[in-house]
Amino acid sequence: MVNRVFTVYTEVVSQSLKAYEQLRDEIVAWDLAPGAHLNEVRLAERLGVSRTPLREAIQRLARENLVRITPGRGAFVTEVALSDVRHLFQMREALETYAVKMCARAHDRSRFARLHSDFADGDPEELIARLDALIDEAAGNPYLGEALGSLRGQLRRLRQAARRSPERLAVTVREYGVICQAIADGEEDRAALAMSFHIHNSLRALTDVLWAN
């Protein structure tokens, strides 16, 4: 009996993760557009999962603000409003400037030194993703990491919409290189200032693209 319950629980968790990852990727890629209704019956059939794990996946997406749930109407992909983007970047600045300070205080910063050397010659998108992941891990605070992880999906969604230009991508790589070097040097204030500078530049570039008209 216990084994049967455990098997059922494991299956539900597996299906919920599958549904969550698929829907998250579709929302980030704009395959599910802002305002799209998430019809449970159709989604369960399309994703090959049952309704219970699907609901759990939708609840998780709602906690990450990728989905909004309206009582009596159902779940919808969240819209992208300028005020929401600004609030998101305010939260990003609060969390990421603190995170890089924590990284700069760490005893072992060798990974940042190695990564900084890669910024001279490497794939820009890969380097940016690697530094984001390293900051989340090296900050050493699981609650901070969870909060940053929630932001990442929303930021990836916005970047996908903005289709970051090669020029802006090159600037981002330079800005991230400065952040990485400051952390490697153990200079927490310089790291925080460099991160704040990058975030403000990113917000300006993003709003210029998304609300140019």
C-alpha positions as CSV (number, residue, x, y, z in Angstrom):
1,M,0.0,0.0,0.0
2,V,2.8,2.4,1.0
3,N,4.7,1.6,-2.2
4,R,1.5,2.2,-4.3
5,V,1.0,5.6,-2.7
6,F,4.6,6.5,-3.2
7,T,4.4,5.5,-6.9
8,V,1.3,7.6,-7.4
9,Y,2.9,10.6,-5.6
10,T,6.1,10.3,-7.7
11,E,4.1,10.2,-10.9
12,V,2.1,13.3,-10.0
13,V,5.3,15.2,-9.2
14,S,6.9,14.1,-12.4
15,Q,3.8,15.1,-14.5
16,S,3.7,18.5,-12.6
17,L,7.3,19.2,-13.4
18,K,6.8,18.2,-17.0
19,A,3.8,20.5,-17.4
20,Y,5.5,23.4,-15.5
21,E,8.7,23.2,-17.7
22,Q,6.7,23.0,-20.9
23,L,4.4,25.9,-20.1
24,R,7.2,28.0,-18.8
25,D,9.2,27.5,-21.9
26,E,6.2,28.3,-24.1
27,I,5.4,31.5,-22.1
28,V,9.1,32.7,-22.2
29,A,9.3,32.0,-25.9
30,W,5.9,33.9,-26.5
31,D,4.4,30.7,-28.0
32,L,1.8,31.4,-25.3
33,A,1.1,35.1,-25.8
34,P,0.2,37.5,-23.0
35,G,-3.4,37.2,-22.1
36,A,-3.7,33.6,-23.4
37,H,-6.3,31.5,-21.6
38,L,-4.8,28.3,-20.1
39,N,-7.7,25.9,-20.7
40,E,-7.0,23.0,-18.4
41,V,-8.8,20.3,-20.5
42,R,-7.0,21.2,-23.7
43,L,-3.6,21.6,-22.0
44,A,-3.9,18.3,-20.1
45,E,-4.6,16.6,-23.3
46,R,-1.9,18.3,-25.3
47,L,0.8,17.9,-22.6
48,G,-0.2,14.3,-21.8
49,V,-0.8,14.9,-18.1
50,S,-3.7,14.7,-15.7
51,R,-5.6,17.7,-14.3
52,T,-4.1,17.6,-10.8
53,P,-0.4,17.9,-11.7
54,L,-1.4,20.5,-14.4
55,R,-3.1,22.7,-11.7
56,E,0.0,22.4,-9.6
57,A,2.2,23.5,-12.5
58,I,-0.1,26.5,-13.1
59,Q,0.0,27.4,-9.4
60,R,3.8,27.4,-9.6
61,L,3.8,29.6,-12.7
62,A,1.4,32.0,-10.9
63,R,3.9,32.3,-8.0
64,E,6.5,33.3,-10.5
65,N,4.1,35.9,-12.0
66,L,4.1,34.2,-15.4
67,V,0.4,33.3,-15.0
68,R,-2.4,35.1,-13.2
69,I,-5.4,33.2,-11.8
70,T,-8.8,34.9,-11.9
71,P,-11.5,33.2,-9.7
72,G,-14.4,32.1,-11.8
73,R,-12.5,32.7,-15.1
74,G,-9.4,30.5,-14.9
75,A,-5.7,31.0,-15.6
76,F,-4.1,33.4,-18.1
77,V,-0.6,34.3,-19.2
78,T,0.3,37.6,-17.6
79,E,0.4,40.7,-19.7
80,V,3.5,42.8,-20.0
81,A,2.9,46.3,-18.7
82,L,5.6,49.0,-18.5
83,S,4.8,49.5,-14.8
84,D,5.3,45.8,-14.1
85,V,8.6,45.8,-16.0
86,R,9.9,48.7,-13.9
87,H,8.8,47.0,-10.7
88,L,10.5,43.8,-11.8
89,F,13.7,45.7,-12.4
90,Q,13.5,47.4,-9.1
91,M,13.3,44.0,-7.4
92,R,16.1,42.7,-9.7
93,E,18.3,45.6,-8.5
94,A,17.6,45.0,-4.9
95,L,18.3,41.2,-5.1
96,E,21.2,41.1,-7.6
97,T,23.3,44.0,-6.1
98,Y,23.1,42.2,-2.7
99,A,23.9,38.8,-4.3
100,V,27.1,40.1,-6.0
101,K,28.1,41.6,-2.6
102,M,27.7,38.2,-1.0
103,C,29.8,36.6,-3.8
104,A,32.5,39.2,-3.4
105,R,32.7,38.4,0.4
106,A,33.2,34.7,-0.3
107,H,36.5,33.1,0.6
108,D,36.8,31.3,-2.7
109,R,36.2,33.5,-5.7
110,S,38.4,31.5,-8.1
111,R,35.4,30.5,-10.3
112,F,34.7,34.2,-11.0
113,A,38.3,34.8,-11.9
114,R,38.2,31.9,-14.4
115,L,34.9,33.0,-15.8
116,H,36.2,36.5,-16.3
117,S,39.0,35.2,-18.5
118,D,36.4,33.5,-20.7
119,F,34.6,36.8,-21.3
120,A,37.4,37.8,-23.7
121,D,36.5,35.1,-26.1
122,G,33.3,33.1,-25.8
123,D,29.6,32.8,-26.7
124,P,27.9,35.9,-25.2
125,E,24.6,34.3,-24.3
126,E,26.4,31.3,-22.7
127,L,28.7,33.5,-20.7
128,I,25.8,35.6,-19.4
129,A,23.9,32.5,-18.4
130,R,26.9,31.1,-16.7
131,L,27.5,34.2,-14.6
132,D,23.9,34.4,-13.6
133,A,23.9,30.8,-12.4
134,L,27.3,31.3,-10.7
135,I,26.0,34.4,-8.8
136,D,22.9,32.6,-7.7
137,E,24.9,29.7,-6.4
138,A,27.9,31.5,-4.9
139,A,25.7,34.0,-3.0
140,G,25.2,31.1,-0.6
141,N,21.6,31.9,0.4
142,P,19.0,29.5,-0.8
143,Y,16.1,31.9,-0.2
144,L,17.9,34.6,-2.3
145,G,18.6,32.0,-4.9
146,E,14.9,31.0,-5.1
147,A,13.8,34.6,-5.4
148,L,16.4,35.2,-8.2
149,G,15.3,32.0,-9.9
150,S,11.7,33.3,-10.0
151,L,12.9,36.6,-11.6
152,R,15.0,34.8,-14.3
153,G,11.9,33.4,-16.1
154,Q,10.3,36.8,-16.4
155,L,13.6,38.3,-17.5
156,R,14.1,35.7,-20.2
157,R,10.6,36.3,-21.4
158,L,11.3,40.1,-21.8
159,R,14.6,39.5,-23.5
160,Q,12.9,37.1,-25.9
161,A,10.4,39.8,-26.8
162,A,13.1,42.5,-27.2
163,R,15.3,40.3,-29.3
164,R,18.5,41.8,-27.8
165,S,20.5,43.4,-30.6
166,P,24.2,42.4,-31.2
167,E,25.2,45.9,-30.1
168,R,23.4,45.7,-26.8
169,L,24.6,42.1,-26.3
170,A,28.2,43.3,-26.8
171,V,27.6,46.0,-24.2
172,T,26.1,43.5,-21.8
173,V,29.1,41.2,-22.1
174,R,31.4,44.2,-21.2
175,E,29.2,45.1,-18.2
176,Y,29.1,41.5,-17.0
177,G,32.9,41.3,-17.4
178,V,33.3,44.3,-15.1
179,I,30.9,42.7,-12.5
180,C,32.8,39.4,-12.7
181,Q,36.2,41.1,-12.2
182,A,34.9,43.1,-9.2
183,I,33.6,39.9,-7.6
184,A,36.9,38.1,-8.3
185,D,38.8,41.0,-6.7
186,G,36.6,40.8,-3.6
187,E,35.4,44.4,-4.1
188,E,31.8,44.2,-3.1
189,D,30.9,47.9,-3.4
190,R,32.4,48.0,-6.9
191,A,30.5,44.8,-7.8
192,A,27.2,46.2,-6.6
193,L,27.7,49.5,-8.4
194,A,28.6,47.7,-11.6
195,M,25.5,45.5,-11.3
196,S,23.3,48.5,-10.7
197,F,24.7,50.2,-13.7
198,H,24.1,47.2,-15.9
199,I,20.5,46.8,-14.6
200,H,19.6,50.4,-15.4
201,N,21.1,50.1,-18.8
202,S,19.2,46.9,-19.5
203,L,15.9,48.5,-18.4
204,R,16.4,51.5,-20.6
205,A,17.3,49.3,-23.6
206,L,14.4,47.0,-23.0
207,T,11.8,49.8,-22.7
208,D,13.2,51.5,-25.8
209,V,12.5,48.3,-27.8
210,L,9.2,47.3,-26.3
211,W,7.6,50.7,-26.1
212,A,9.3,52.5,-28.9
213,N,5.9,53.3,-30.5
